[in-house]
Amino acid sequence: MANTDNLKRGNPDTQFRSGREAVENGRQGGIRSGEVRRENKLIKDRILERMGETDWDLMIDKLIERATEDTKSFEVLRDTIGQKPKESLEVQGDGIEIRVHNVE
């Protein structure tokens, strides 16, 4: 049989909400999520509008040119064309040794 006293312990601010409060919190989160999505779409649309069709070729040429001199630009170009190497994360023991490996 369950010990119901365990359910009453703890800080009420960190326990799960129920009923109307949970529904209201979910509703508010959904509303805010919609607002953020609309803002991001507006920003993207404005950027694309200002860039225009002809600027794409110029932007790509500049990115390729910079990639020969700048490591970060090279990584952006490489990742954009789908050539990003896969990475794996390795965590070992109590001494916590973390290594990131590129997987071929």
N, C-alpha and C positions, 0 to 999 in steps of 0.2 A: 504494500500500500504506500502511496506517495506521501511524502512529508510536506504538507501545504505551507508550513512555516517557512520553508526555504524560498517559496515564491514571494513572500512578503519582505524579504531582506534586500538590502542594497539601496543604492541611490535611485530615487524615482526618475531622475533625469536621464539615467543610463539604461533604464529598463524599456522593453518594448511598449509602444503605445497601443491602445486598443480602441475600437469603436469609432465614434465621431472624430476624435482627435487624429487618429491614423488616416482616416479618409481625408480630412482637411489638409493634413501635411502632404499627402500624396497628390491632392488636387493642386496645392500651391507649387509643389515641385514640377508638376506637369505644365502649369502655366508659365513658370519661369523658364523651363526647358524650351517651350515654344518661342518665348521672347528671344532667347539666346540664338536659337536656330534662325529666326527671322533676321536678327542683327547680322549674323555671320553671312547669310545669303545676300543681304544688302551690301555689305562690304565687298564680297566677292564680285557681285554684279557691277558695282561702281569701279572696281579695279579693272575688270575686263572691258568695261565701257571706255575707260580712259586709255587703255592700252591700244585698242583698235586692232584691226586685222593685220595691218602691215607691220606693226611693231613686233610680232612674234618672231619673224625671221631675224630681225636685228637683235632681239633679246637672246635668241639661241646662239647666234654668232658670237655675241659678247661672252656668253657663258662658256662656250667652247674655248675661246681665246683665254679667258681667265683660268680655266681648268688646267692649262699648261703651266701656269705659274703659281696657282694657289691650291693647296690641298683640300680645303673645305669646298671650293667650287668644283673640284674634281669629284669629290664624294657626292655632291648634289647631282651632278651630271650622271655619274655612274648609277646612283640609286634611281634616278628618273627613268633611265632606259632599262631598268630591271636587272641590273648586274650586281646588286648588293650581295655580298657574301653572307651566308647564314652564320649566326653566332650561337654559341652555347655557353651557359654559365655553370661553373663548377664550384661548389662550396664543400670544404672539407673540415672535419673535426672540430674540437673544442677551441683550437687556436684561431679558428675562422680564417681560413685562407680562401680568397675568392679569385678566380681566374676567368677571363673571357677568352674564348677560343673562336677563331674563324673556322667554320666547317666547310671543307671542299666538297 
